[in-house]
Amino acid sequence: MKLDVISLDGKKGGSIELPDDIFGIEEIRADILQRCVTWQLAKRRAGTHKIQVRNEVSRTGKKMYRQKGTGGARHGSRRAAQFVGGAKAHGPVVRSHEIGLPKKVRALALRHALSSKAKDGAIVVLDAATLDSPKTAALRAQFANIGVKSALVIAGPEVDGAFKLAARNIPGVDVLPNAGLNVYDILRRDTLVLTRAAIDGIAARFNDEAAAPEAKPAPKRKAKPAAAAADTNSSGEAA
Protein backbone atom coordinates (compact mmCIF):
# COMPACT_ATOMS: atom_id res chain seq x y z
CA MET A 1 0.00 0.00 0.00
CA LYS A 2 1.38 3.38 -1.03
CA LEU A 3 0.40 6.65 0.64
CA ASP A 4 1.36 10.26 0.04
CA VAL A 5 3.58 11.97 2.58
CA ILE A 6 2.54 15.50 3.52
CA SER A 7 3.84 18.19 5.83
CA LEU A 8 1.86 20.05 8.50
CA ASP A 9 1.37 22.82 5.94
CA GLY A 10 -0.44 20.39 3.65
CA LYS A 11 2.32 20.22 1.03
CA LYS A 12 3.13 16.86 -0.55
CA GLY A 13 6.58 15.47 0.06
CA GLY A 14 6.68 12.23 -1.89
CA SER A 15 5.16 8.85 -1.04
CA ILE A 16 5.87 5.87 1.18
CA GLU A 17 5.14 2.17 0.90
CA LEU A 18 3.37 0.58 3.88
CA PRO A 19 4.12 -3.10 4.61
CA ASP A 20 1.21 -5.28 3.53
CA ASP A 21 1.74 -7.77 6.35
CA ILE A 22 1.08 -4.96 8.86
CA PHE A 23 -1.27 -2.55 7.09
CA GLY A 24 -2.79 -4.78 4.41
CA ILE A 25 -4.88 -7.37 6.26
CA GLU A 26 -8.20 -7.66 4.42
CA GLU A 27 -10.34 -9.59 6.91
CA ILE A 28 -10.35 -7.63 10.17
CA ARG A 29 -10.97 -9.82 13.23
CA ALA A 30 -13.21 -7.79 15.54
CA ASP A 31 -13.05 -10.52 18.19
CA ILE A 32 -9.27 -10.17 18.48
CA LEU A 33 -9.55 -6.39 18.74
CA GLN A 34 -12.19 -6.76 21.46
CA ARG A 35 -10.01 -9.15 23.46
CA CYS A 36 -7.05 -6.78 23.33
CA VAL A 37 -9.10 -3.71 24.29
CA THR A 38 -10.63 -5.61 27.21
CA TRP A 39 -7.14 -6.67 28.32
CA GLN A 40 -5.85 -3.09 28.15
CA LEU A 41 -8.76 -1.58 30.07
CA ALA A 42 -8.65 -4.28 32.74
CA LYS A 43 -4.89 -3.88 33.18
CA ARG A 44 -5.08 -0.15 33.87
CA ARG A 45 -7.77 -0.43 36.56
CA ALA A 46 -6.41 0.45 39.99
CA GLY A 47 -8.53 -2.08 41.89
CA THR A 48 -8.34 0.01 45.08
CA HIS A 49 -12.11 0.16 45.68
CA LYS A 50 -12.92 -1.15 49.12
CA ILE A 51 -15.85 -1.43 51.55
CA GLN A 52 -15.88 -2.22 55.26
CA VAL A 53 -16.64 -5.80 56.14
CA ARG A 54 -18.19 -6.80 59.47
CA ASN A 55 -14.97 -7.06 61.41
CA GLU A 56 -13.95 -3.55 60.29
CA VAL A 57 -17.13 -1.67 61.25
CA SER A 58 -16.74 0.36 64.42
CA ARG A 59 -19.89 -0.62 66.34
CA THR A 60 -20.61 -2.37 69.59
CA GLY A 61 -20.25 -6.12 69.73
CA LYS A 62 -22.92 -6.47 72.41
CA LYS A 63 -25.89 -8.66 71.60
CA MET A 64 -28.83 -6.45 70.62
CA TYR A 65 -31.51 -8.21 72.65
CA ARG A 66 -32.25 -11.62 74.04
CA GLN A 67 -32.31 -14.57 71.71
CA LYS A 68 -35.96 -15.60 72.11
CA GLY A 69 -39.22 -14.23 73.33
CA THR A 70 -39.19 -10.86 71.53
CA GLY A 71 -41.33 -11.89 68.58
CA GLY A 72 -38.68 -10.67 66.17
CA ALA A 73 -35.85 -12.21 64.27
CA ARG A 74 -32.78 -13.34 66.19
CA HIS A 75 -29.73 -11.06 65.86
CA GLY A 76 -26.36 -11.01 67.52
CA SER A 77 -24.71 -7.81 66.25
CA ARG A 78 -25.55 -4.38 64.89
CA ARG A 79 -22.65 -4.72 62.46
CA ALA A 80 -24.79 -6.86 60.14
CA ALA A 81 -25.51 -5.50 56.67
CA GLN A 82 -29.27 -5.08 57.21
CA PHE A 83 -28.82 -2.43 59.91
CA VAL A 84 -28.08 1.25 59.35
CA GLY A 85 -24.39 1.83 59.97
CA GLY A 86 -23.54 -1.82 59.48
CA ALA A 87 -21.22 -3.43 56.99
CA LYS A 88 -21.96 -3.97 53.32
CA ALA A 89 -22.51 -7.51 52.07
CA HIS A 90 -20.56 -8.81 49.07
CA GLY A 91 -19.01 -5.43 48.27
CA PRO A 92 -15.78 -4.74 46.36
CA VAL A 93 -12.42 -5.42 47.95
CA VAL A 94 -8.88 -4.54 46.89
CA ARG A 95 -7.84 -6.84 44.05
CA SER A 96 -6.18 -6.89 40.65
CA HIS A 97 -8.43 -6.79 37.60
CA GLU A 98 -5.63 -7.80 35.25
CA ILE A 99 -6.31 -10.70 32.89
CA GLY A 100 -3.94 -12.67 30.71
CA LEU A 101 -3.53 -12.35 26.95
CA PRO A 102 -0.83 -14.12 24.93
CA LYS A 103 1.84 -11.92 23.39
CA LYS A 104 1.15 -13.30 19.91
CA VAL A 105 -2.53 -12.33 20.21
CA ARG A 106 -1.54 -8.79 21.26
CA ALA A 107 0.77 -8.47 18.27
CA LEU A 108 -1.93 -9.80 15.95
CA ALA A 109 -4.48 -7.35 17.39
CA LEU A 110 -2.10 -4.45 16.69
CA ARG A 111 -1.74 -5.59 13.09
CA HIS A 112 -5.51 -5.75 12.69
CA ALA A 113 -5.98 -2.32 14.27
CA LEU A 114 -3.45 -0.75 11.90
CA SER A 115 -4.97 -2.57 8.93
CA SER A 116 -8.48 -1.42 9.87
CA LYS A 117 -7.34 2.22 9.74
CA ALA A 118 -5.62 1.63 6.41
CA LYS A 119 -8.69 -0.11 5.02
CA ASP A 120 -10.90 2.83 6.04
CA GLY A 121 -8.49 5.34 4.51
CA ALA A 122 -7.94 6.90 7.93
CA ILE A 123 -4.12 7.04 7.92
CA VAL A 124 -2.24 10.30 7.36
CA VAL A 125 1.53 10.20 6.89
CA LEU A 126 3.51 13.26 7.98
CA ASP A 127 7.07 14.02 6.98
CA ALA A 128 7.79 15.01 10.61
CA ALA A 129 5.86 16.09 13.71
CA THR A 130 7.95 19.06 14.79
CA LEU A 131 7.27 22.73 15.51
CA ASP A 132 9.46 25.75 15.99
CA SER A 133 7.33 27.06 18.86
CA PRO A 134 4.55 25.51 20.99
CA LYS A 135 1.58 27.43 19.55
CA THR A 136 -1.69 25.55 20.03
CA ALA A 137 -3.74 27.83 17.76
CA ALA A 138 -1.29 27.43 14.90
CA LEU A 139 -1.21 23.63 15.24
CA ARG A 140 -5.01 23.47 15.40
CA ALA A 141 -5.19 25.44 12.15
CA GLN A 142 -2.67 23.11 10.51
CA PHE A 143 -4.66 20.06 11.60
CA ALA A 144 -7.83 21.60 10.19
CA ASN A 145 -6.01 22.31 6.92
CA ILE A 146 -5.10 18.62 6.46
CA GLY A 147 -8.53 17.42 7.67
CA VAL A 148 -7.55 16.04 11.08
CA LYS A 149 -9.98 16.43 14.00
CA SER A 150 -9.89 13.30 16.17
CA ALA A 151 -6.47 11.73 15.81
CA LEU A 152 -3.73 9.66 17.39
CA VAL A 153 -0.33 11.02 16.39
CA ILE A 154 2.64 8.62 16.53
CA ALA A 155 5.55 11.02 16.31
CA GLY A 156 8.54 8.65 16.14
CA PRO A 157 11.10 7.40 18.67
CA GLU A 158 10.66 10.61 20.69
CA VAL A 159 8.01 13.33 20.72
CA ASP A 160 9.14 16.83 19.86
CA GLY A 161 8.75 19.04 22.95
CA ALA A 162 7.14 22.00 21.15
CA PHE A 163 4.73 19.70 19.27
CA LYS A 164 3.72 17.93 22.49
CA LEU A 165 3.02 21.20 24.29
CA ALA A 166 1.01 22.59 21.37
CA ALA A 167 -1.09 19.43 20.96
CA ARG A 168 -1.95 18.72 24.59
CA ASN A 169 -4.68 21.40 24.70
CA ILE A 170 -6.38 20.29 21.48
CA PRO A 171 -9.45 18.11 22.27
CA GLY A 172 -9.47 14.72 20.57
CA VAL A 173 -5.74 14.67 19.75
CA ASP A 174 -3.31 12.28 21.45
CA VAL A 175 0.44 12.30 20.81
CA LEU A 176 2.59 9.25 21.61
CA PRO A 177 6.07 7.94 20.74
CA ASN A 178 6.58 4.64 18.90
CA ALA A 179 6.72 2.73 22.18
CA GLY A 180 3.24 3.95 23.13
CA LEU A 181 1.45 2.55 20.08
CA ASN A 182 -1.49 0.44 21.26
CA VAL A 183 -4.77 -0.98 20.02
CA TYR A 184 -7.12 0.98 22.29
CA ASP A 185 -5.77 4.42 21.36
CA ILE A 186 -5.79 3.55 17.66
CA LEU A 187 -9.44 2.55 17.71
CA ARG A 188 -10.72 5.39 19.90
CA ARG A 189 -9.62 8.09 17.42
CA ASP A 190 -10.93 8.62 13.90
CA THR A 191 -7.56 9.18 12.25
CA LEU A 192 -4.12 7.66 12.72
CA VAL A 193 -1.32 10.12 11.98
CA LEU A 194 2.11 8.55 11.43
CA THR A 195 5.46 10.10 10.68
CA ARG A 196 8.08 8.51 8.45
CA ALA A 197 10.10 7.63 11.54
CA ALA A 198 7.02 6.05 13.14
CA ILE A 199 6.41 3.78 10.14
CA ASP A 200 10.04 2.68 10.16
CA GLY A 201 9.76 1.98 13.89
CA ILE A 202 6.56 -0.06 13.46
CA ALA A 203 8.13 -2.16 10.70
CA ALA A 204 11.26 -2.73 12.82
CA ARG A 205 9.11 -3.68 15.81
CA PHE A 206 7.32 -6.46 13.96
CA ASN A 207 10.50 -7.62 12.26
CA ASP A 208 12.19 -7.98 15.63
CA GLU A 209 9.25 -9.99 16.97
CA ALA A 210 9.34 -12.28 13.94
CA ALA A 211 13.09 -12.80 14.28
CA ALA A 212 12.96 -13.57 18.01
CA PRO A 213 14.01 -17.19 18.66
CA GLU A 214 11.41 -19.53 20.01
CA ALA A 215 11.81 -21.09 23.44
CA LYS A 216 13.95 -24.19 23.34
CA PRO A 217 12.35 -27.41 24.62
CA ALA A 218 13.67 -28.87 27.85
CA PRO A 219 16.52 -31.33 27.30
CA LYS A 220 15.58 -34.98 27.53
CA ARG A 221 17.01 -37.00 30.41
CA LYS A 222 19.50 -39.61 29.36
CA ALA A 223 18.51 -43.22 29.98
CA LYS A 224 20.62 -45.19 32.39
CA PRO A 225 22.89 -47.85 30.89
CA ALA A 226 21.60 -51.41 31.16
CA ALA A 227 24.41 -52.42 33.52
CA ALA A 228 23.66 -49.59 35.95
CA ALA A 229 19.95 -50.38 35.87
CA ALA A 230 20.64 -54.00 36.78
CA ASP A 231 22.69 -52.96 39.84
CA THR A 232 19.75 -51.16 41.49
CA ASN A 233 17.04 -52.98 43.40
CA SER A 234 13.33 -52.13 43.54
CA SER A 235 13.87 -49.50 46.28
CA GLY A 236 16.34 -47.58 44.09
CA GLU A 237 19.37 -48.41 46.25
CA ALA A 238 22.46 -50.06 44.89
CA ALA A 239 22.68 -53.80 45.56
C-alpha positions as CSV (number, residue, x, y, z in Angstrom):
1,M,0.0,0.0,0.0
2,K,1.4,3.4,-1.0
3,L,0.4,6.7,0.6
4,D,1.4,10.3,0.0
5,V,3.6,12.0,2.6
6,I,2.5,15.5,3.5
7,S,3.8,18.2,5.8
8,L,1.9,20.0,8.5
9,D,1.4,22.8,5.9
10,G,-0.4,20.4,3.7
11,K,2.3,20.2,1.0
12,K,3.1,16.9,-0.5
13,G,6.6,15.5,0.1
14,G,6.7,12.2,-1.9
15,S,5.2,8.9,-1.0
16,I,5.9,5.9,1.2
17,E,5.1,2.2,0.9
18,L,3.4,0.6,3.9
19,P,4.1,-3.1,4.6
20,D,1.2,-5.3,3.5
21,D,1.7,-7.8,6.4
22,I,1.1,-5.0,8.9
23,F,-1.3,-2.6,7.1
24,G,-2.8,-4.8,4.4
25,I,-4.9,-7.4,6.3
26,E,-8.2,-7.7,4.4
27,E,-10.3,-9.6,6.9
28,I,-10.3,-7.6,10.2
29,R,-11.0,-9.8,13.2
30,A,-13.2,-7.8,15.5
31,D,-13.1,-10.5,18.2
32,I,-9.3,-10.2,18.5
33,L,-9.6,-6.4,18.7
34,Q,-12.2,-6.8,21.5
35,R,-10.0,-9.2,23.5
36,C,-7.1,-6.8,23.3
37,V,-9.1,-3.7,24.3
38,T,-10.6,-5.6,27.2
39,W,-7.1,-6.7,28.3
40,Q,-5.8,-3.1,28.2
41,L,-8.8,-1.6,30.1
42,A,-8.6,-4.3,32.7
43,K,-4.9,-3.9,33.2
44,R,-5.1,-0.1,33.9
45,R,-7.8,-0.4,36.6
46,A,-6.4,0.4,40.0
47,G,-8.5,-2.1,41.9
48,T,-8.3,0.0,45.1
49,H,-12.1,0.2,45.7
50,K,-12.9,-1.1,49.1
51,I,-15.8,-1.4,51.5
52,Q,-15.9,-2.2,55.3
53,V,-16.6,-5.8,56.1
54,R,-18.2,-6.8,59.5
55,N,-15.0,-7.1,61.4
56,E,-14.0,-3.6,60.3
57,V,-17.1,-1.7,61.2
58,S,-16.7,0.4,64.4
59,R,-19.9,-0.6,66.3
60,T,-20.6,-2.4,69.6
61,G,-20.3,-6.1,69.7
62,K,-22.9,-6.5,72.4
63,K,-25.9,-8.7,71.6
64,M,-28.8,-6.4,70.6
65,Y,-31.5,-8.2,72.6
66,R,-32.2,-11.6,74.0
67,Q,-32.3,-14.6,71.7
68,K,-36.0,-15.6,72.1
69,G,-39.2,-14.2,73.3
70,T,-39.2,-10.9,71.5
71,G,-41.3,-11.9,68.6
72,G,-38.7,-10.7,66.2
73,A,-35.8,-12.2,64.3
74,R,-32.8,-13.3,66.2
75,H,-29.7,-11.1,65.9
76,G,-26.4,-11.0,67.5
77,S,-24.7,-7.8,66.3
78,R,-25.6,-4.4,64.9
79,R,-22.6,-4.7,62.5
80,A,-24.8,-6.9,60.1
81,A,-25.5,-5.5,56.7
82,Q,-29.3,-5.1,57.2
83,F,-28.8,-2.4,59.9
84,V,-28.1,1.2,59.4
85,G,-24.4,1.8,60.0
86,G,-23.5,-1.8,59.5
87,A,-21.2,-3.4,57.0
88,K,-22.0,-4.0,53.3
89,A,-22.5,-7.5,52.1
90,H,-20.6,-8.8,49.1
91,G,-19.0,-5.4,48.3
92,P,-15.8,-4.7,46.4
93,V,-12.4,-5.4,47.9
94,V,-8.9,-4.5,46.9
95,R,-7.8,-6.8,44.0
96,S,-6.2,-6.9,40.7
97,H,-8.4,-6.8,37.6
98,E,-5.6,-7.8,35.2
99,I,-6.3,-10.7,32.9
100,G,-3.9,-12.7,30.7
101,L,-3.5,-12.3,27.0
102,P,-0.8,-14.1,24.9
103,K,1.8,-11.9,23.4
104,K,1.1,-13.3,19.9
105,V,-2.5,-12.3,20.2
106,R,-1.5,-8.8,21.3
107,A,0.8,-8.5,18.3
108,L,-1.9,-9.8,15.9
109,A,-4.5,-7.4,17.4
110,L,-2.1,-4.5,16.7
111,R,-1.7,-5.6,13.1
112,H,-5.5,-5.8,12.7
113,A,-6.0,-2.3,14.3
114,L,-3.5,-0.7,11.9
115,S,-5.0,-2.6,8.9
116,S,-8.5,-1.4,9.9
117,K,-7.3,2.2,9.7
118,A,-5.6,1.6,6.4
119,K,-8.7,-0.1,5.0
120,D,-10.9,2.8,6.0
121,G,-8.5,5.3,4.5
122,A,-7.9,6.9,7.9
123,I,-4.1,7.0,7.9
124,V,-2.2,10.3,7.4
125,V,1.5,10.2,6.9
126,L,3.5,13.3,8.0
127,D,7.1,14.0,7.0
128,A,7.8,15.0,10.6
129,A,5.9,16.1,13.7
130,T,8.0,19.1,14.8
131,L,7.3,22.7,15.5
132,D,9.5,25.8,16.0
133,S,7.3,27.1,18.9
134,P,4.6,25.5,21.0
135,K,1.6,27.4,19.5
136,T,-1.7,25.6,20.0
137,A,-3.7,27.8,17.8
138,A,-1.3,27.4,14.9
139,L,-1.2,23.6,15.2
140,R,-5.0,23.5,15.4
141,A,-5.2,25.4,12.2
142,Q,-2.7,23.1,10.5
143,F,-4.7,20.1,11.6
144,A,-7.8,21.6,10.2
145,N,-6.0,22.3,6.9
146,I,-5.1,18.6,6.5
147,G,-8.5,17.4,7.7
148,V,-7.5,16.0,11.1
149,K,-10.0,16.4,14.0
150,S,-9.9,13.3,16.2
151,A,-6.5,11.7,15.8
152,L,-3.7,9.7,17.4
153,V,-0.3,11.0,16.4
154,I,2.6,8.6,16.5
155,A,5.5,11.0,16.3
156,G,8.5,8.7,16.1
157,P,11.1,7.4,18.7
158,E,10.7,10.6,20.7
159,V,8.0,13.3,20.7
160,D,9.1,16.8,19.9
161,G,8.7,19.0,22.9
162,A,7.1,22.0,21.1
163,F,4.7,19.7,19.3
164,K,3.7,17.9,22.5
165,L,3.0,21.2,24.3
166,A,1.0,22.6,21.4
167,A,-1.1,19.4,21.0
168,R,-2.0,18.7,24.6
169,N,-4.7,21.4,24.7
170,I,-6.4,20.3,21.5
171,P,-9.4,18.1,22.3
172,G,-9.5,14.7,20.6
173,V,-5.7,14.7,19.8
174,D,-3.3,12.3,21.4
175,V,0.4,12.3,20.8
176,L,2.6,9.2,21.6
177,P,6.1,7.9,20.7
178,N,6.6,4.6,18.9
179,A,6.7,2.7,22.2
180,G,3.2,3.9,23.1
181,L,1.5,2.6,20.1
182,N,-1.5,0.4,21.3
183,V,-4.8,-1.0,20.0
184,Y,-7.1,1.0,22.3
185,D,-5.8,4.4,21.4
186,I,-5.8,3.5,17.7
187,L,-9.4,2.5,17.7
188,R,-10.7,5.4,19.9
189,R,-9.6,8.1,17.4
190,D,-10.9,8.6,13.9
191,T,-7.6,9.2,12.2
192,L,-4.1,7.7,12.7
193,V,-1.3,10.1,12.0
194,L,2.1,8.5,11.4
195,T,5.5,10.1,10.7
196,R,8.1,8.5,8.4
197,A,10.1,7.6,11.5
198,A,7.0,6.0,13.1
199,I,6.4,3.8,10.1
200,D,10.0,2.7,10.2
201,G,9.8,2.0,13.9
202,I,6.6,-0.1,13.5
203,A,8.1,-2.2,10.7
204,A,11.3,-2.7,12.8
205,R,9.1,-3.7,15.8
206,F,7.3,-6.5,14.0
207,N,10.5,-7.6,12.3
208,D,12.2,-8.0,15.6
209,E,9.3,-10.0,17.0
210,A,9.3,-12.3,13.9
211,A,13.1,-12.8,14.3
212,A,13.0,-13.6,18.0
213,P,14.0,-17.2,18.7
214,E,11.4,-19.5,20.0
215,A,11.8,-21.1,23.4
216,K,14.0,-24.2,23.3
217,P,12.4,-27.4,24.6
218,A,13.7,-28.9,27.9
219,P,16.5,-31.3,27.3
220,K,15.6,-35.0,27.5
221,R,17.0,-37.0,30.4
222,K,19.5,-39.6,29.4
223,A,18.5,-43.2,30.0
224,K,20.6,-45.2,32.4
225,P,22.9,-47.9,30.9
226,A,21.6,-51.4,31.2
227,A,24.4,-52.4,33.5
228,A,23.7,-49.6,35.9
229,A,19.9,-50.4,35.9
230,A,20.6,-54.0,36.8
231,D,22.7,-53.0,39.8
232,T,19.8,-51.2,41.5
233,N,17.0,-53.0,43.4
234,S,13.3,-52.1,43.5
235,S,13.9,-49.5,46.3
236,G,16.3,-47.6,44.1
237,E,19.4,-48.4,46.3
238,A,22.5,-50.1,44.9
239,A,22.7,-53.8,45.6
